[in-house]
Amino acid sequence: MITAFQIYLISMADNVIGCSCFFAFICFAIIVTIAADKKVTGLQQHDFDTEEEYDLHWAPRWKIIVRCFFTMILLLMIAFFMPTTKTLVTMYAVPRVVNNENMQKMPETMVNFVNAYIDKNKGE
């Protein structure tokens, strides 16, 4: 028996895909913004007094870029591999219908009915 909660979870599949794509785009925008900031400011290592100052200036930004990149990859994988609502319904409902004993008896019953109808109306 399918419960209301299972129907709710199945219907949420498309929303998960959409949200994953949206947040992956946000991560991509953050990466592009930080990369553009480095390009626009034009700050290079020789603009700082020491190498440590340069590292202190850019290290947090590179950590953000790396985290956003891996988050973006994870979200895109979720969006790519998450089945849609239609697929989930098919995966869940079709085996229950096909493997139902009443459904398997139905073709035999239908064949018997059709044969009886043909035999009954053969003489007319």
Protein Blocks (a to p, Z undefined) as FASTA:
>chain_A
ZZfklmmmmmmmmmmmmmmmmmmmmmmmmmmmmmmmmmmnopafklpmblklmmmmmmmm
mmmmmmmmmmmmmmmmmmmmpccfklmmmmmmmmmmmmpmklmmmmmmmmmmmmmmmmmm
mmZZ
